[in-house]
Amino acid sequence: MGIFKNGLTAAVLCLAAGAASATTVFDFRNPTLGNRGMNAWDGNFGMTVDGLTVKATAGIYSTLGGTETIVTTDCKSIALCFSEVTETKVGLGVGGAFGLRRTAGIGGLPFSFGELITLTFDKEVAFDEVLFKRLGGPVGPTFDLFVDGKVVAKDQLIQRKSPYSLTGLTGMSISFGADKFRLPYFGTQRDSFMIAGMKVSEIEKATNVAAVPLPASAPLLAAGLLGFAALRRRRKAA
């Protein structure tokens, strides 16, 4: 009986260890840089914290027909895209898409396009929360959210100084896009923001403990053992 107890305890401990996860906080704000300085552009941004590495790339996406579709997560793969990751003292952004936007924030583009920043991790993670830096718009701004290239939320309002919860989302990459655009002095809303930081949890694969099925003859075997034990007691008594 003690063997079964010890085995069950070991299995429970093994499963519990697999379910554990470590939380990692990435702070993308660089205090040594300016607020929107163009010398802060970085086409190969990467950061490693607690052994977990994240890389940022600049891309674009389309909202034609009311459908959010990523054109590319890395503008280096498309001619005339020109977008690059911007790194400033308030966070990460995107600038230069199609040569139209020369600011550091992630912003909307004309003709139903928008700038996109993608954060790709070197292993699967659970996304906990993201902290934005609002840059524009008397109303909003809002963002569209993608995980592993698929849209999971649209037009999410960015709250000032409040992290946005990402609980329940897991994957290797997460993208934030801005699609609302207005010409200078026209319109009331535009999207413009930066990513100040993010909190994720590393997913540790649980060790599966397969149940060992009892053979069909097990009850007969048990009955036989009990019978032998009873017979042995009778012989000793005699």
C-alpha positions in Angstrom: 0.0 0.0 0.0 2.9 2.3 0.8 4.2 1.9 -2.7 1.0 3.2 -4.2 0.9 6.2 -1.8 4.5 7.2 -2.7 3.8 6.8 -6.4 0.7 9.0 -6.2 2.5 11.6 -4.3 5.3 11.7 -6.8 2.9 12.0 -9.7 1.1 15.0 -8.0 4.4 16.7 -7.4 5.5 16.2 -11.0 2.3 17.7 -12.3 2.5 20.6 -9.9 6.0 21.4 -11.0 4.9 21.4 -14.7 2.2 23.9 -14.0 4.5 26.4 -12.4 5.6 29.5 -14.3 8.1 32.4 -13.9 7.0 36.0 -14.5 9.3 38.2 -16.5 8.9 42.0 -16.8 10.3 43.8 -19.8 10.8 47.6 -19.5 11.3 49.1 -23.0 11.9 52.6 -21.8 15.4 53.8 -22.4 16.2 56.9 -20.2 19.4 57.6 -22.1 17.4 58.5 -25.3 15.1 61.4 -26.2 11.4 61.4 -26.5 11.1 61.2 -30.2 14.7 61.5 -31.4 15.2 60.1 -34.9 18.7 58.8 -33.9 16.8 56.3 -31.7 15.7 54.1 -34.6 16.7 50.5 -34.3 16.0 47.9 -37.0 17.2 45.0 -34.8 15.9 45.7 -31.3 16.3 42.8 -28.9 16.2 42.4 -25.1 16.9 39.5 -22.8 15.6 39.4 -19.2 15.8 36.3 -16.9 17.0 34.2 -19.8 13.9 35.1 -22.0 14.6 37.0 -25.2 12.2 39.2 -27.1 12.8 40.9 -30.5 10.8 43.7 -31.9 10.1 44.3 -35.6 8.2 47.0 -37.5 5.4 46.1 -39.9 2.2 47.2 -41.5 -1.4 45.8 -41.7 -4.5 46.4 -43.6 -8.1 47.1 -42.5 -9.6 47.0 -46.0 -13.2 45.8 -46.0 -13.3 45.9 -42.2 -10.9 43.0 -41.9 -7.6 43.3 -40.0 -4.9 41.5 -42.0 -1.2 41.6 -41.4 0.7 42.5 -44.6 4.1 41.9 -42.9 5.5 41.8 -39.4 8.9 42.9 -40.7 9.2 45.7 -43.2 12.7 44.5 -44.2 11.0 41.8 -46.2 9.0 44.2 -48.4 10.2 47.0 -50.7 9.1 50.5 -50.1 7.8 49.7 -46.6 10.6 51.6 -44.8 9.2 51.1 -41.3 11.7 50.6 -38.4 11.4 50.1 -34.7 11.9 53.3 -32.7 13.4 53.2 -29.2 13.0 56.2 -27.0 12.8 57.1 -23.3 9.0 56.4 -23.2 9.1 53.0 -25.0 9.1 51.2 -28.4 7.3 52.5 -31.5 7.3 52.4 -35.2 8.3 55.1 -37.7 8.7 55.7 -41.4 6.1 53.4 -43.0 6.0 54.2 -46.8 8.1 57.2 -46.0 5.0 59.0 -44.7 5.4 59.0 -40.9 8.6 60.3 -39.4 7.5 60.2 -35.8 8.4 57.5 -33.2 4.9 56.4 -32.2 2.9 53.6 -33.7 0.2 55.4 -35.8 -2.4 55.0 -38.4 -1.8 55.4 -42.1 -4.0 56.6 -45.0 -5.9 54.3 -47.3 -6.9 51.8 -44.6 -3.4 50.8 -43.5 -1.7 51.0 -40.1 1.7 50.6 -38.5 2.3 47.5 -36.5 4.9 46.5 -33.9 5.5 42.8 -33.3 7.2 41.3 -30.2 8.6 37.8 -30.8 9.8 35.6 -28.0 12.3 32.8 -28.2 9.8 30.4 -26.5 6.0 30.2 -25.9 4.8 32.5 -23.2 1.6 33.5 -21.5 1.0 37.2 -22.0 0.0 38.9 -18.7 -0.2 42.7 -19.4 1.2 45.5 -21.5 1.8 49.1 -20.6 1.3 51.8 -23.2 2.4 55.4 -23.6 -0.3 57.5 -25.1 0.9 60.0 -27.7 -2.1 61.3 -29.6 -5.8 61.8 -30.0 -8.2 63.7 -27.8 -10.3 60.6 -28.0 -8.6 57.3 -27.7 -6.2 56.2 -29.0 -7.1 52.6 -29.7 -5.2 49.5 -30.9 -5.8 46.2 -32.7 -4.3 43.1 -31.2 -2.8 40.1 -32.9 -1.3 36.9 -31.4 0.8 34.7 -33.6 -0.4 36.6 -36.6 -4.2 36.2 -35.9 -6.4 39.1 -34.8 -7.8 38.6 -31.3 -9.2 42.1 -30.4 -10.1 45.2 -32.3 -10.2 48.9 -31.4 -9.2 48.4 -27.8 -9.1 51.7 -25.9 -5.8 52.6 -24.3 -6.2 53.9 -20.7 -3.8 56.5 -19.4 -1.2 55.0 -17.1 -3.1 51.8 -16.7 -1.8 48.4 -17.9 -3.9 46.5 -20.4 -4.6 42.9 -19.3 -3.6 40.2 -21.7 -4.7 37.3 -19.4 -5.6 34.2 -21.2 -3.5 34.8 -24.3 -0.5 32.6 -25.1 1.9 32.3 -28.0 5.3 33.1 -29.5 4.5 36.6 -30.8 2.2 39.5 -30.1 1.5 42.5 -32.3 -0.1 45.9 -31.7 -1.4 47.9 -34.6 -2.8 51.5 -35.1 -5.1 52.2 -37.9 -6.9 55.5 -37.3 -5.4 58.3 -39.3 -6.2 62.0 -39.7 -4.6 64.8 -41.7 -3.1 67.6 -39.7 -5.8 69.9 -38.3 -8.6 67.6 -39.7 -10.7 65.1 -37.8 -10.9 64.4 -34.1 -9.1 61.1 -33.6 -5.9 59.4 -34.5 -4.0 56.5 -33.1 -0.5 57.1 -31.8 1.1 55.2 -29.0 4.2 53.4 -27.8 4.9 50.2 -25.9 6.5 51.1 -22.5 6.6 47.6 -21.1 5.2 44.1 -20.9 4.8 41.3 -18.4 4.8 37.7 -19.5 5.0 34.3 -17.8 7.1 31.4 -19.2 5.1 28.3 -19.9 6.6 25.2 -18.5 5.4 22.0 -20.2 3.7 19.7 -17.8 4.9 16.1 -17.5 2.1 13.8 -18.4 1.7 10.9 -16.1 -0.2 8.2 -18.0 -2.6 6.1 -15.9 -1.7 2.3 -16.0 -4.8 0.4 -16.8 -5.5 -2.7 -14.7 -5.6 -6.0 -16.7 -9.0 -7.7 -17.0 -7.7 -10.6 -14.9 -6.7 -8.3 -11.9 -9.8 -9.0 -9.8 -9.3 -12.8 -10.3 -5.6 -12.4 -9.3 -6.6 -10.5 -6.2 -9.1 -13.1 -5.2 -6.5 -15.8 -5.7 -4.0 -14.1 -3.5 -6.6 -13.7 -0.8 -7.4 -17.4 -1.1 -3.8 -18.4 -0.7 -3.4 -16.1 2.3 -6.5 -17.7 4.0 -5.2 -21.2 3.2 -1.9 -20.4 4.7 -3.5 -19.1 7.9 -5.5 -22.4 8.2 -2.4 -24.5 7.9 -0.6 -22.6 10.6 -3.6 -22.9 12.9 -3.6 -26.7 12.3 
